[in-house]
Amino acid sequence: MEAAAAASYTLEEAELCDRLPHKTAAKPGQCAFLYCRWYPVQAYPEKNDLRLALYQPDIPQNTGALLRLAACLAVEVDLIEPLGFLLGDRRLRRAALDYVAWAGVRRHASWRAFVTERDRRFRLILLTTKGTVPLYRFQFAAGDTLLLGRESAGVPDCVHRAAFARLVIPLAPGARSLNVALAGAIALAEALRQTGGFTQP
């Protein structure tokens, strides 16, 4: 029974991915998962000044969900490698769906490369369970980069030291941590609210 369920899930997943617009009706300039060419492509006319950075993520579903989030909110993403999966991973594709065609993504070969390549005029804001400032008490500014750590290990001390601020999302007593994609969504929403970055209805 378990083997049959696993096979059914795999088939369903494959059929879903095969039906997505980025595979069935890709347009010039769109990102194609098949070739794993992840660069800023079919961007919104206006992008938010905020950025979202992912430090060596382990779980493709979380990265896919965050890429979809960023695309929907017109926020560009920095992927700091190495990653714990291939960018063509089917699990990432399933979470991101065709929204990746709208995602502005910049890849960095390492933490050092990210530090060298980023615009140092803007602040790096780390979300961490070891944070010293509650999210709701922090004043975000246009140009801030929100940094999320690796699911399995967070970020090393050198990354903590590089951050302008280390924020924590307060949780109920006894709760250890949020899923990284949920934490990213909460923090990004608060930053956009403060900076007026949400699209007006």
Secondary structure, DSSP 8 states (H G I E B T S, - for coil): -HHHHHHHHHHHHHHHHHHSHHHHS--TT---GGGT--SS-S--SS--S-EEEEES---HHHHHHHHHHHHHTT-EEEEES--SS-TT-HHHHHHHGGGGGG--EEEESSHHHHHHHS-TTS-EEEE-TT-SEEGGG----TT-EEEE-BTTTB--HHHHHH-SEEEE----TT-----HHHHHHHHHHHHHHHHT-S---
